[in-house]
Amino acid sequence: MDHLPDFPENPFIPKPFVIEEKKRESPSVFSLYLRPIDQLPFYFLPGQFNMLSAIGGGEAAISIASDPTNPHILIHTLRIVGNVTKALSKLDKNDFVLVRGPYGRGWPIDLVKRKTLILVAGGIGLPPLLPLLYIAQKNKGYFKNLILLYGARTKDDLLFMPLLYKLKAEQIITLHVSVDRPSRDWKGQFGTVTALIPSISFDNKETFVFSCGPEIMMRFMARAFIQKNLPKEHIFFSMERNMKCAIGICGHCQLSPFFICKDGPVFPYEKIEHLLTVEEL
Amino acid sequence: MARFGSNKFKITKRELQSILDALKRKGFKTIGPTVSKDAIVYEEIDSLNDLPIGIGDEQEAGSYRLKKRTDATLFGFASSPHSWKQFLFPAQEKIFSIHQPTEKTSPPLIDPSVRQDPPLAFIGVRSCDLQAIAIQNRVFLEGPYSHAGYKSKAKGLFILAVNCAYPSATCFCSSMGTGPRAKSGFDLLVTEILNGQKEPFYLIEAGSSQGEEIIAQIEKTDATEEDLKKEKDVIQNAEKQIHRRIETQGIKELFYNNLQHPRWEEIAQRCLSCANCTFVCPTCFCSTLIDIPKKAQEIERWMVWDSCFTLNFTHTPAGSVRKSVLSRYRQWMTHKLASWIDQFGISGCVGCGRCITWCPVGIDITEEAEIIRKTSPVKTPS
């Protein structure tokens, strides 16, 4: 059969990046600051992800946590949860990381221009939202208001707090932080991050919500906003599933008709709401 | 574009061998059915003598037996445990190798390992499997990215198809609209006709210019009205032997509406979650990537078949998404018959019956689909 069109080169071939800096963010979370060895700028859209691996350590899908306006440094923030992230955690400055990407559909940033944007992050769900904070920082006035509701299990699990406090001091974000299990020295809110929602006031027509965190958190979050009459179509989720190929051919990340890797990871809540209530789908 | 299929010719077995020889001379690796370990499998073949001459099969849910026929047919059997996907999408394939120089500051070297294998010629592809190849072409080649390994093999592929004359008891292609007559997607198409004799003769037609070139080189006579009638009889006879069916009217909505149907639990009681159905299925495309250490400083990354029936398949930091067998069987069947349509604009099932035959406990997708339809609380318009 000679009718098949030509396609670009093998999409599975990664590019080596060198670790310029490694930072510990919490007891189980670290960031890698990566520079491509070919020195070519790495462009991406907020909410997209890369496939990352330590040489021989297997690949994992990791969201991009860097500033989209600076394509010369790529930042990934990872929680050590399995073999792949463990292998990556053992690398140090000047070691090489294999990267392919960026993949997926990110946050609909054009839709929220000059609007109020509420970000709801749970735990390691914060890094995929960071590019939006950098946009707000570099491009003042991009959002009318930017509100971050951030929750973590304990105080020690909170990530990027110096950056968040700095953005708050610069009046770039309004920040609400809550921990599930407060320690004695915790002075802030406690309970689930969704409990912060009822006290927030916003203009329904001009407000959008982007959320990343555990699925159960996002579902309760959506419910809480809908109770406050926010239109469903203003709510967006970043979904997590097992991913191997990132290009919609390995089958792992399916959620009914969707491949999370190429149809997502960011979805309008409206599109997936009915799928989230079916167990083990 | 030239139109094919209007000219049909009558040839003998000897000319079929000439076609095989011509393909080999052109540099094709010829792959066809052959008998191995009490089953008909697809392997490299050198001559028609390698084919299952006078061998048929008997299939039922969970059962497969070869049987001797009383004639000398070359294609007197139905779907085999193999499908052609193993040649275009091998069960394991190296994607690249990576070498880390001893000097730690030197970047790793990646060798994409593009192999220049000879082009493949498939001999004896049935209509159901033609459709399966067309479906996998969509999956692997028509997205924003394509699978380079698959593409390199699919691009130069030559297909000699055969009209299916002897469907098995587990076949249901006619209800899926995929057979038994081959309609497109081949370079050459033959119909094996017995005409009451032990030795069959063949009607042949071209489906591409490459096929036409080959026909031009062989001895043949024009097919007569009588030959064409016999060809029609072969197909009609095959259709009569197909008793299983799936009603496809509104099937996507049927399955989307029945994700909570109690039948899933009943199936899960029997399903061993062994993944056989996914490996014999000619359209199942799931895979995983694994890193294999070779020697010091050298790693290979391989793409290997995976199955939605394994617990690890949906592993995330929060655990597996599909822990229960119920959820895994539901995913497989709902994907095959419903969500595939949303994903690729076509059903993922071609009605070849392999999943029924090779299920160790004989779970029958046609039976289960019918039960779900009959007991669906939401009626699907038909």
Chai-1 contact restraints between the chains, C-beta under 6 A:
chainA,res_idxA,chainB,res_idxB,connection_type,confidence,min_distance_angstrom,max_distance_angstrom,comment,restraint_id
A,M1,B,L157,contact,1.0,0.0,6.0,A-B,restraint_1
A,L4,B,K155,contact,1.0,0.0,6.0,A-B,restraint_2
A,F7,B,S146,contact,1.0,0.0,6.0,A-B,restraint_3
A,F7,B,K151,contact,1.0,0.0,6.0,A-B,restraint_4
A,N10,B,P112,contact,1.0,0.0,6.0,A-B,restraint_5
A,N10,B,A148,contact,1.0,0.0,6.0,A-B,restraint_6
A,P11,B,Y145,contact,1.0,0.0,6.0,A-B,restraint_7
A,F12,B,I95,contact,1.0,0.0,6.0,A-B,restraint_8
A,I13,B,F96,contact,1.0,0.0,6.0,A-B,restraint_9
A,I13,B,P112,contact,1.0,0.0,6.0,A-B,restraint_10
A,P16,B,P107,contact,1.0,0.0,6.0,A-B,restraint_11
A,P16,B,P108,contact,1.0,0.0,6.0,A-B,restraint_12
A,I37,B,P107,contact,1.0,0.0,6.0,A-B,restraint_13
A,I55,B,Q100,contact,1.0,0.0,6.0,A-B,restraint_14
A,I55,B,P108,contact,1.0,0.0,6.0,A-B,restraint_15
A,I55,B,I299,contact,1.0,0.0,6.0,A-B,restraint_16
A,G56,B,D291,contact,1.0,0.0,6.0,A-B,restraint_17
A,G56,B,P293,contact,1.0,0.0,6.0,A-B,restraint_18
A,G56,B,I299,contact,1.0,0.0,6.0,A-B,restraint_19
A,G58,B,D291,contact,1.0,0.0,6.0,A-B,restraint_20
A,V81,B,P317,contact,1.0,0.0,6.0,A-B,restraint_21
A,F96,B,P107,contact,1.0,0.0,6.0,A-B,restraint_22
A,F96,B,P108,contact,1.0,0.0,6.0,A-B,restraint_23
A,E240,B,T316,contact,1.0,0.0,6.0,A-B,restraint_24
A,N242,B,T314,contact,1.0,0.0,6.0,A-B,restraint_25
A,N242,B,H315,contact,1.0,0.0,6.0,A-B,restraint_26
A,N242,B,T316,contact,1.0,0.0,6.0,A-B,restraint_27
A,K244,B,T288,contact,1.0,0.0,6.0,A-B,restraint_28
A,K244,B,L289,contact,1.0,0.0,6.0,A-B,restraint_29
A,I247,B,Y145,contact,1.0,0.0,6.0,A-B,restraint_30
A,G248,B,G143,contact,1.0,0.0,6.0,A-B,restraint_31
A,I249,B,F140,contact,1.0,0.0,6.0,A-B,restraint_32
A,I249,B,H147,contact,1.0,0.0,6.0,A-B,restraint_33
A,C250,B,S287,contact,1.0,0.0,6.0,A-B,restraint_34
A,G251,B,C286,contact,1.0,0.0,6.0,A-B,restraint_35
A,S256,B,S339,contact,1.0,0.0,6.0,A-B,restraint_36
A,P257,B,S339,contact,1.0,0.0,6.0,A-B,restraint_37
A,P257,B,D342,contact,1.0,0.0,6.0,A-B,restraint_38
A,P257,B,Q343,contact,1.0,0.0,6.0,A-B,restraint_39
A,V278,B,L259,contact,1.0,0.0,6.0,A-B,restraint_40
A,E280,B,R322,contact,1.0,0.0,6.0,A-B,restraint_41
A,E280,B,S324,contact,1.0,0.0,6.0,A-B,restraint_42
A,E280,B,S327,contact,1.0,0.0,6.0,A-B,restraint_43
